[in-house]
Amino acid sequence: MISGRIRTGLQRIGQWGAGFASAVLMLMPLLVPLPAAAERIDLDAGWSFWLAKDAPADPASLNPAWLKADPAGAESVVVPHSWPLSRGAGAEGVGWYARTLVVPEAIVGKHLELHFDAVFYAARVWVNGTLVGTHEGGHTAFDIDVSKVLKPGANRIVVSADDRPGFATIPGYAMRLQGSGNVWYDWWHSGGITRDVSLRIAEGGLIRRQRIRQVLRADSATVTSGVAIENVDAKTHTYGLTTIAIDPDGREVARASRSVAVAASSAATPDAALTIAKPQLWQIGAGKLYRIVAELRDEKGVVLDRHEDTIGLRTLALRDRRLYVNDVAVRLTGVTRHEDSPWEGAAETRGTILHDMRDLAALHVTLTRPVHYPQPQSVFDAADRAGMLLIPEIPIWQMTAAQLGDPRLLVRAKGMMAEMIAESGNHPSVLAWSIMNESEAATPQGLAFVKAMKAHINAIDPGRFVTFADSEIAIRPVRVPALVEADFVMANAYFGTWSGAASGVGPWLDAFGKAYPDRMLVISEFGWPGPFSKDSASADVARTENLKDQLAAFATRLWVGGAIFWSYSDYRSNKNLFAGLADGYVDHGLVDPDRQRRPSYFAWEAANRAVSATVDLTMAGEIPTGFTATVAGPAKDALPSYPLIGARLHWRAMGGDRVLLGEGEEALPVIAPGGTAKVSASWAGRLSPVTVTVDILTAEGARAGGVVRDYEPFKAGSAAYPPDPAQLPKAPS
């Protein structure tokens, strides 16, 4: 999502310290022409940080001196920032952040708000000594109106972040594990300002967000955008609202305009309907994206704000225990990924996210949860482009019936889910929303919680699937009312370790099939945890065999619509999976914490290719002159199984003396499961060894599969052996 523009001049000014205030104020009219359109100014740099371990964060206990100056020992940081990266996972408490923001006279009187993409977990924000806002929930964005407290010149912003869990926080204490003596949730509790911070400047009115819905027909699509407008002025405005659809090729394909009257200091959400002829569909592995742009103008036609979302036109349906994407049955696989690395902790930058998401595409991931908590928008954007489906989740993890029945938890869960949907609900990659993981669903409190959350989600995001991940179902495959409420069942099934013997997966699947004859099953977690082996190397051997055997078992039941492996990389946890183990990285990944690939990485990649290729050489006697490649989709109803759409075949033929004989690329037709396509190419023949390399590339450029074919004309037994010296390539002079 994009709102407004980042102006270089204002960004630079926002990062200067108080000592430059007078110079900034004098230069500002020359540096930055201030347009009426809303702006976002990057505030990531220039922060100081200190940790008050175990100190409460409420205003009454705040050291008043901190509102005016940093304490001794404060360190300079840039956000996103996660203090456990340097202070250790046990350094829970209250982290404090402060920075100076220099405000030019020219923007005083406009609508100004601080935007935080995420602060973990409970945030309080002061400006010039005044508490201006609070927020609870460590993975979703929030805004604070600071129009009346920011003044010309230097302003001091102070933020507290309390990362300590409680009985009814989300995430909170995993009270199901109380008997172990360790009730921490099993990932790094990463306190801090963990995502970007910005200042928004608006005048007259602004666009808060769009809520986009779609209806597909045989030859058209209707896209309806509910544009959330706020009048931030002291008088009524009649705005001009224009909504534009831009297709994947950059062409405007629909436009709608209307007038909207909004009273002073009020909001409205008018709808704009756009009809798109012959829509290009978003597909698994081929994320065709449209841009929906909303522009807000005042009575004089001046642009006040501009907001842009990307969407994918597609249908998702569940029928007969199968998932259908655009009316085609698919079976999908993937790998989940924690928001964690040794260099950034949970304060991930876009570069780390894109690296990992590209690696997931290389692993043929088409479905993932992606993990236990709301994700940055860069994750959704990458999944949209790759044609990958996600099941985002809020971090209710290992909670008891008493916790699920606590009204405080339900209020917080509804709020967090609403914020996640508001941020991410337009993304075509979202298959379903998950409301919890491994909690006591098979209780009256669990059932009531699931029903309340499903009704809440259906009200704010109608038509989207609702589910949750359960681990007890892998132990006792019986019909549970809360699981029946889910649109499809997600089971964490670790056969070979926690769920029982590896050989038990088949009987368990059969029992599940009888208990839930009306539900599709997604294996939401499976894999091999390192602590079940004597060391990391032997764990990866077991992990490799386990993933192959378990995938083979899942594949034999068509109502297993997807399987998600845990996990992409090792991740840090103070539990380290078992009580008593030291804080450290959980050995659970296809790659280690530094993203170095283990053998299991290559085993997963090979097991989840949805395409294969063979090459037959075209011969003139003993001289290769070309080839025909046969590209095959997966077997019908295999796991994974989906049409190959928008793919390309790239080939290269190299002579034995490293001479390029030929190279080319050709678009492939749609290859359905069980289908094939053929591509032929030729080159000028010569008597030489030849290596033909064929790569099948997805619409996004990831390698989906391929083959290398070597030919040696002088090999014993061939018609050209022994070789005629006159035919041998001559050595260079």
Steps between C-alpha positions, in 0.01 A plus 500: 500500500619849417357821640639836400868553408822527697665835434879500519529846651254441782650159569842659541362766732318243710832324566699807611544569869377792707827689455411559137151634572560864416689421180229256393226753561680762293574263212172315493314731256789458256548126543147366490207637305210367705217367282148443621519123444553294813859401574674229698836591649744225603591520871707181528834669575618707795356308797661437836420192710528382860356202683323519835487132583191409705394867524131572443412714200202692635533880511484519880820300535687663213814686598395858406855587400476254208235716336758779471833322450652155451650334806869420522588190300233541232617360167435629149285269287312491172158340489380237425677392821467198726689532826530124577735485200766672712365459854401133484168322489473521878507880498125541520370819650431848369710645222506876456557687176537873444579729211485867406271599216552845353172640365505791253257788548349422160331178614372616838122511483476208259382156606803316639509142624765253603474163329656188654504183289551297821623540857541185707300462714319772696590852386462844655597816316580846640562821306653794686410338830135428412372143475341500154407135445528134590474174310499132591601234249852453373455426130242744363514868407349798679474879457506780759373852427768747615369809322445694821819407682769541235638854496736688268861404564628211708253248644584202722328168429526225763368146449484218754468136392408237760570148371399303809226240453201446726210264545286680237756671275544389137747331494484415868597233743459151356308371798448157340870453576472603864601155619835534323599798710550713189197681356681719249375480144741327267656781301705805578315763705643790301423823682552822313382727222523206264368659180514840329391835645381798296331839530192559290414853388155573357281803438127512440445125478672165470439143389545256785469176301304310237294188557486321167262225397454328167248298301625300201282405204574313180648798317516784754569590860337758725733649757344702781722722709371640825721807546536610862515882490567726798425871503780638717379858453278718715243546224287277278654397169351364181783291363560363156590131517649324200578128500707344221583139410836437331561156352816284537638654181470855634191603303203681650199271451228660715423829672224629726444851641254641751447781750500430873386745766662446840429714807782665694714258702298205372553193283324323215556182299343543156511213253647523153413224251733416211420257218801330343451322167686176427685493832842342532472251785730461798614138507708269713859565396401792276394806698343736245430821692274799438553838669200678646578870544276740693551878474332756726460860381363813662242735352770669288623174356820494707615147585484451878601135516569197286481138612594189305443127557586199289242226457473171317183390325430140595245272658561268796256226589470186712298220344494131579797539739714655225638850449419663168688800363316650202288183486804271471570251780846546649714337769771721644811476715729742674737592776434740787743776593559679830570874499849449639868523405831542689556841339155659550305285743132574449577855378518382141582728212357456153826351371490207742133439427553501123799265528297248697187531289703443183652195661152374586407542135810299406370229738172497302297635792140558394339495848620605844346633821750696494561482881329579832464880475403776253764560236654814345344616176818404311419134571151535354630696200757230419241223539259690274760523224607137534145362492534360853210449742532598868306421818595789733449446872480697823738370772265320737736210569463209745225669705269328746124497516518757780696736277271446200205574728653822635299794358818712488657254258198503270497880487870508416468218246217677319696823493817336370312305235317814385830687470660214305204482262498878452870491407513180298149405393535621141789268421405217261748274680275477808315167493366502856545660841623279787386594849732290720752218524512189724257636760227317689238506226327182619341679797183710541716812527690400187180450304357833616824678406506345152135589437549859617811551291348343190193723525727802549710416192196420285356841587808700399634275221206304361583212271848432639568161658560470876704226666754428775786258560446213742745241634269279709324379186826327400487304828126432518333520157146547631234748400541825697223766477749789475679333207167447328450877520817551296456522123780246470704320763867575566696232687851522640607141440854405602500128432840363584532728804228672706198340331622141526684254279560598138311189390191629678429770243299273269262363765461852641405639160242225455351570842489872427328435169222310676460760776493794258344373176389856419825690555816559302818452702811717485805369680594831659826371650717193455873446514786379716607700809874483561480409873368156399843422354846492656638785288410735215645281224309189605187712551513611138536143381187413695329819378566405138359150534205625703392764250515250211303231685239737644438676167451160336238408760317833472493468121290182509199678655345747255328691779840610629494831316837624621806422710722761667846404623644646820723684436702698245778609739608442857359767730590627844299394803561519872311171529698327224206258471549330835493629855845523649683552175696823470399800295619448144405418146252218451646241263194457282574654161589412146759776540692607810460845661744652248297353212764239414325211329490155652454178300132502597461826302584320177284202595199727550566682171517173306192352669282804426573572136175526309671467162757274335675494162674257270718577198530299178781608269449550128788331319660521158695177524722548801459880500236658730311777318225575751261352752139451599415560865192343651373693800262312730282633776447302819302181496130567532405547868863481615621698801580769392271530198403819318507631143827645377400843369711775347817289504791525257755250372857629475760286327872515425720266295874510569768325296772298666749774421278751689356644181137618527313305233160652571277658762137605520183539701142414421171553684329179601127439471297424809599152615231333709579220744553193287566711191812562291641756259780468243761755395750445216812697408795459268851629432774459243638153563863419561678186614560587862383400846179691583334595826136610473361676808123553526349710781128543561440845650185616675323824408705669777829353373553231764634168373218246509702211360724399214746250360857480370576267205859419412610340173849362426551403132838338567372268771604135449234314306374797299526509121760777526735294722792485460485861380643615170776748595390728217159542668632591842475866604833672445679654796513877491821638348 
